[in-house]
């Protein structure tokens, strides 16, 4: 197995674990609503909150990419 494959596998596993952890924390924090039929629903996410999270993720990715550029 070459270095590229190892790094991609490591990144995939770390990303999956972070995603599951974020989903778990979201489920703990969000109030689950139950309708008359007994179906569970999560409250809708506001567009402003989704934008904040997206920008935060993009900033983190940019920081990771910056690790490969020495001296900047």
N, CA, C and O atoms as a GROMACS GRO file, in nm:
protein
  288
    1UNK      N    1   0.085  -0.117   0.000
    1UNK     CA    2   0.000   0.000   0.000
    1UNK      C    3   0.090   0.124   0.000
    1UNK      O    4   0.181   0.135   0.082
    2UNK      N    5   0.064   0.215  -0.093
    2UNK     CA    6   0.151   0.334  -0.101
    2UNK      C    7   0.104   0.443  -0.004
    2UNK      O    8  -0.002   0.432   0.057
    3UNK      N    9   0.185   0.546   0.008
    3UNK     CA   10   0.158   0.654   0.104
    3UNK      C   11   0.027   0.725   0.076
    3UNK      O   12  -0.047   0.759   0.168
    4UNK      N   13  -0.002   0.748  -0.051
    4UNK     CA   14  -0.125   0.819  -0.089
    4UNK      C   15  -0.248   0.742  -0.040
    4UNK      O   16  -0.341   0.802   0.014
    5UNK      N   17  -0.249   0.612  -0.058
    5UNK     CA   18  -0.361   0.529  -0.014
    5UNK      C   19  -0.375   0.532   0.137
    5UNK      O   20  -0.486   0.541   0.190
    6UNK      N   21  -0.262   0.523   0.208
    6UNK     CA   22  -0.266   0.526   0.354
    6UNK      C   23  -0.323   0.658   0.406
    6UNK      O   24  -0.404   0.660   0.498
    7UNK      N   25  -0.279   0.769   0.346
    7UNK     CA   26  -0.327   0.900   0.390
    7UNK      C   27  -0.476   0.916   0.361
    7UNK      O   28  -0.549   0.969   0.445
    8UNK      N   29  -0.520   0.871   0.244
    8UNK     CA   30  -0.662   0.881   0.211
    8UNK      C   31  -0.748   0.793   0.302
    8UNK      O   32  -0.857   0.834   0.342
    9UNK      N   33  -0.700   0.675   0.335
    9UNK     CA   34  -0.775   0.587   0.426
    9UNK      C   35  -0.782   0.649   0.565
    9UNK      O   36  -0.887   0.646   0.630
   10UNK      N   37  -0.670   0.704   0.612
   10UNK     CA   38  -0.668   0.768   0.743
   10UNK      C   39  -0.764   0.886   0.747
   10UNK      O   40  -0.841   0.902   0.842
   11UNK      N   41  -0.760   0.969   0.643
   11UNK     CA   42  -0.851   1.084   0.636
   11UNK      C   43  -0.996   1.042   0.630
   11UNK      O   44  -1.081   1.106   0.692
   12UNK      N   45  -1.026   0.936   0.557
   12UNK     CA   46  -1.163   0.887   0.549
   12UNK      C   47  -1.214   0.837   0.683
   12UNK      O   48  -1.328   0.864   0.721
   13UNK      N   49  -1.130   0.764   0.754
   13UNK     CA   50  -1.170   0.711   0.885
   13UNK      C   51  -1.189   0.825   0.985
   13UNK      O   52  -1.288   0.827   1.058
   14UNK      N   53  -1.096   0.919   0.988
   14UNK     CA   54  -1.108   1.033   1.080
   14UNK      C   55  -1.232   1.115   1.045
   14UNK      O   56  -1.305   1.158   1.135
   15UNK      N   57  -1.256   1.138   0.916
   15UNK     CA   58  -1.374   1.214   0.874
   15UNK      C   59  -1.504   1.144   0.913
   15UNK      O   60  -1.598   1.210   0.957
   16UNK      N   61  -1.508   1.012   0.898
   16UNK     CA   62  -1.628   0.937   0.936
   16UNK      C   63  -1.652   0.945   1.086
   16UNK      O   64  -1.765   0.963   1.131
   17UNK      N   65  -1.545   0.931   1.164
   17UNK     CA   66  -1.560   0.940   1.310
   17UNK      C   67  -1.604   1.079   1.354
   17UNK      O   68  -1.688   1.092   1.443
   18UNK      N   69  -1.548   1.182   1.292
   18UNK     CA   70  -1.590   1.318   1.325
   18UNK      C   71  -1.736   1.341   1.286
   18UNK      O   72  -1.811   1.407   1.359
   19UNK      N   73  -1.777   1.288   1.171
   19UNK     CA   74  -1.916   1.302   1.129
   19UNK      C   75  -2.014   1.234   1.222
   19UNK      O   76  -2.118   1.290   1.255
   20UNK      N   77  -1.981   1.113   1.266
   20UNK     CA   78  -2.068   1.040   1.360
   20UNK      C   79  -2.072   1.114   1.494
   20UNK      O   80  -2.177   1.125   1.556
   21UNK      N   81  -1.957   1.165   1.537
   21UNK     CA   82  -1.954   1.240   1.662
   21UNK      C   83  -2.037   1.368   1.654
   21UNK      O   84  -2.107   1.402   1.749
   22UNK      N   85  -2.029   1.438   1.542
   22UNK     CA   86  -2.108   1.561   1.525
   22UNK      C   87  -2.257   1.528   1.523
   22UNK      O   88  -2.338   1.600   1.582
   23UNK      N   89  -2.294   1.420   1.455
   23UNK     CA   90  -2.436   1.380   1.450
   23UNK      C   91  -2.486   1.343   1.590
   23UNK      O   92  -2.598   1.377   1.626
   24UNK      N   93  -2.404   1.273   1.667
   24UNK     CA   94  -2.442   1.236   1.803
   24UNK      C   95  -2.464   1.360   1.889
   24UNK      O   96  -2.563   1.369   1.962
   25UNK      N   97  -2.372   1.456   1.880
   25UNK     CA   98  -2.386   1.579   1.959
   25UNK      C   99  -2.508   1.658   1.916
   25UNK      O  100  -2.577   1.716   2.000
   26UNK      N  101  -2.535   1.661   1.784
   26UNK     CA  102  -2.654   1.732   1.736
   26UNK      C  103  -2.782   1.667   1.789
   26UNK      O  104  -2.874   1.736   1.831
   27UNK      N  105  -2.786   1.534   1.788
   27UNK     CA  106  -2.905   1.464   1.838
   27UNK      C  107  -2.924   1.486   1.987
   27UNK      O  108  -3.038   1.493   2.035
   28UNK      N  109  -2.815   1.498   2.062
   28UNK     CA  110  -2.828   1.524   2.206
   28UNK      C  111  -2.879   1.665   2.233
   28UNK      O  112  -2.951   1.687   2.330
   29UNK      N  113  -2.842   1.761   2.147
   29UNK     CA  114  -2.877   1.901   2.171
   29UNK      C  115  -3.013   1.939   2.114
   29UNK      O  116  -3.081   2.026   2.168
   30UNK      N  117  -3.054   1.876   2.005
   30UNK     CA  118  -3.177   1.916   1.936
   30UNK      C  119  -3.299   1.848   2.000
   30UNK      O  120  -3.297   1.728   2.027
   31UNK      N  121  -3.403   1.926   2.025
   31UNK     CA  122  -3.525   1.865   2.078
   31UNK      C  123  -3.598   1.786   1.968
   31UNK      O  124  -3.624   1.839   1.860
   32UNK      N  125  -3.629   1.662   1.997
   32UNK     CA  126  -3.700   1.578   1.900
   32UNK      C  127  -3.849   1.602   1.916
   32UNK      O  128  -3.903   1.590   2.026
   33UNK      N  129  -3.915   1.636   1.806
   33UNK     CA  130  -4.058   1.664   1.808
   33UNK      C  131  -4.134   1.540   1.760
   33UNK      O  132  -4.089   1.470   1.668
   34UNK      N  133  -4.247   1.512   1.823
   34UNK     CA  134  -4.331   1.398   1.785
   34UNK      C  135  -4.465   1.453   1.740
   34UNK      O  136  -4.529   1.530   1.812
   35UNK      N  137  -4.509   1.413   1.620
   35UNK     CA  138  -4.639   1.460   1.570
   35UNK      C  139  -4.751   1.367   1.618
   35UNK      O  140  -4.727   1.273   1.693
   36UNK      N  141  -4.873   1.395   1.573
   36UNK     CA  142  -4.990   1.319   1.618
   36UNK      C  143  -4.981   1.171   1.582
   36UNK      O  144  -5.034   1.086   1.654
   37UNK      N  145  -4.916   1.139   1.471
   37UNK     CA  146  -4.905   1.000   1.426
   37UNK      C  147  -4.792   0.926   1.496
   37UNK      O  148  -4.774   0.806   1.474
   38UNK      N  149  -4.715   0.994   1.579
   38UNK     CA  150  -4.606   0.932   1.651
   38UNK      C  151  -4.474   0.934   1.576
   38UNK      O  152  -4.378   0.869   1.618
   39UNK      N  153  -4.468   1.008   1.466
   39UNK     CA  154  -4.344   1.019   1.389
   39UNK      C  155  -4.252   1.122   1.453
   39UNK      O  156  -4.296   1.231   1.490
   40UNK      N  157  -4.125   1.086   1.465
   40UNK     CA  158  -4.027   1.178   1.523
   40UNK      C  159  -3.970   1.269   1.415
   40UNK      O  160  -3.948   1.226   1.302
   41UNK      N  161  -3.947   1.396   1.453
   41UNK     CA  162  -3.888   1.494   1.361
   41UNK      C  163  -3.788   1.577   1.437
   41UNK      O  164  -3.802   1.601   1.556
   42UNK      N  165  -3.686   1.620   1.364
   42UNK     CA  166  -3.592   1.718   1.419
   42UNK      C  167  -3.635   1.855   1.372
   42UNK      O  168  -3.691   1.867   1.263
   43UNK      N  169  -3.610   1.959   1.451
   43UNK     CA  170  -3.644   2.093   1.404
   43UNK      C  171  -3.560   2.129   1.282
   43UNK      O  172  -3.448   2.082   1.266
   44UNK      N  173  -3.616   2.212   1.196
   44UNK     CA  174  -3.542   2.250   1.075
   44UNK      C  175  -3.424   2.340   1.112
   44UNK      O  176  -3.430   2.417   1.208
   45UNK      N  177  -3.319   2.328   1.034
   45UNK     CA  178  -3.198   2.407   1.056
   45UNK      C  179  -3.214   2.539   0.983
   45UNK      O  180  -3.253   2.542   0.866
   46UNK      N  181  -3.185   2.648   1.051
   46UNK     CA  182  -3.197   2.780   0.991
   46UNK      C  183  -3.084   2.800   0.890
   46UNK      O  184  -2.972   2.755   0.913
   47UNK      N  185  -3.112   2.867   0.778
   47UNK     CA  186  -3.008   2.887   0.676
   47UNK      C  187  -2.884   2.958   0.729
   47UNK      O  188  -2.772   2.926   0.688
   48UNK      N  189  -2.901   3.053   0.818
   48UNK     CA  190  -2.786   3.125   0.874
   48UNK      C  191  -2.695   3.031   0.955
   48UNK      O  192  -2.573   3.042   0.949
   49UNK      N  193  -2.757   2.940   1.029
   49UNK     CA  194  -2.678   2.843   1.106
   49UNK      C  195  -2.605   2.747   1.013
   49UNK      O  196  -2.489   2.713   1.038
   50UNK      N  197  -2.671   2.703   0.907
   50UNK     CA  198  -2.606   2.613   0.810
   50UNK      C  199  -2.489   2.684   0.743
   50UNK      O  200  -2.385   2.622   0.718
   51UNK      N  201  -2.504   2.811   0.713
   51UNK     CA  202  -2.396   2.888   0.651
   51UNK      C  203  -2.277   2.903   0.745
   51UNK      O  204  -2.163   2.893   0.701
   52UNK      N  205  -2.304   2.926   0.874
   52UNK     CA  206  -2.195   2.937   0.971
   52UNK      C  207  -2.116   2.807   0.981
   52UNK      O  208  -1.993   2.809   0.985
   53UNK      N  209  -2.187   2.695   0.984
   53UNK     CA  210  -2.120   2.566   0.994
   53UNK      C  211  -2.038   2.539   0.867
   53UNK      O  212  -1.925   2.492   0.875
   54UNK      N  213  -2.096   2.569   0.751
   54UNK     CA  214  -2.026   2.547   0.625
   54UNK      C  215  -1.899   2.630   0.617
   54UNK      O  216  -1.794   2.580   0.576
   55UNK      N  217  -1.907   2.757   0.657
   55UNK     CA  218  -1.788   2.842   0.654
   55UNK      C  219  -1.682   2.794   0.754
   55UNK      O  220  -1.563   2.803   0.727
   56UNK      N  221  -1.727   2.744   0.867
   56UNK     CA  222  -1.633   2.689   0.965
   56UNK      C  223  -1.560   2.567   0.911
   56UNK      O  224  -1.439   2.552   0.931
   57UNK      N  225  -1.632   2.479   0.844
   57UNK     CA  226  -1.570   2.360   0.785
   57UNK      C  227  -1.473   2.399   0.676
   57UNK      O  228  -1.363   2.344   0.668
   58UNK      N  229  -1.512   2.493   0.591
   58UNK     CA  230  -1.422   2.538   0.484
   58UNK      C  231  -1.296   2.603   0.541
   58UNK      O  232  -1.187   2.585   0.486
   59UNK      N  233  -1.310   2.678   0.649
   59UNK     CA  234  -1.194   2.739   0.714
   59UNK      C  235  -1.100   2.632   0.770
   59UNK      O  236  -0.978   2.644   0.759
   60UNK      N  237  -1.158   2.527   0.829
   60UNK     CA  238  -1.076   2.418   0.882
   60UNK      C  239  -1.003   2.346   0.768
   60UNK      O  240  -0.886   2.311   0.783
   61UNK      N  241  -1.070   2.323   0.658
   61UNK     CA  242  -1.006   2.257   0.543
   61UNK      C  243  -0.893   2.344   0.489
   61UNK      O  244  -0.785   2.294   0.455
   62UNK      N  245  -0.917   2.474   0.482
   62UNK     CA  246  -0.812   2.565   0.436
   62UNK      C  247  -0.691   2.561   0.528
   62UNK      O  248  -0.577   2.568   0.482
   63UNK      N  249  -0.714   2.550   0.657
   63UNK     CA  250  -0.604   2.539   0.753
   63UNK      C  251  -0.527   2.410   0.736
   63UNK      O  252  -0.405   2.408   0.748
   64UNK      N  253  -0.597   2.300   0.707
   64UNK     CA  254  -0.530   2.171   0.684
   64UNK      C  255  -0.446   2.178   0.558
   64UNK      O  256  -0.333   2.128   0.557
   65UNK      N  257  -0.498   2.238   0.452
   65UNK     CA  258  -0.422   2.253   0.328
   65UNK      C  259  -0.298   2.339   0.354
   65UNK      O  260  -0.192   2.313   0.297
   66UNK      N  261  -0.311   2.439   0.438
   66UNK     CA  262  -0.199   2.527   0.468
   66UNK      C  263  -0.085   2.457   0.542
   66UNK      O  264   0.028   2.506   0.541
   67UNK      N  265  -0.114   2.343   0.605
   67UNK     CA  266  -0.009   2.269   0.674
   67UNK      C  267   0.096   2.217   0.577
   67UNK      O  268   0.212   2.197   0.615
   68UNK      N  269   0.056   2.194   0.453
   68UNK     CA  270   0.151   2.139   0.356
   68UNK      C  271   0.239   2.245   0.290
   68UNK      O  272   0.326   2.213   0.210
   69UNK      N  273   0.216   2.371   0.323
   69UNK     CA  274   0.293   2.480   0.262
   69UNK      C  275   0.382   2.543   0.368
   69UNK      O  276   0.336   2.629   0.443
   70UNK      N  277   0.509   2.502   0.375
   70UNK     CA  278   0.599   2.554   0.480
   70UNK      C  279   0.631   2.703   0.460
   70UNK      O  280   0.641   2.752   0.348
   71UNK      N  281   0.646   2.772   0.572
   71UNK     CA  282   0.690   2.910   0.567
   71UNK      C  283   0.579   3.012   0.543
   71UNK      O  284   0.608   3.130   0.523
   72UNK      N  285   0.455   2.970   0.545
   72UNK     CA  286   0.346   3.067   0.524
   72UNK      C  287   0.265   3.083   0.648
   72UNK      O  288   0.169   3.160   0.650
   0.00000   0.00000   0.00000
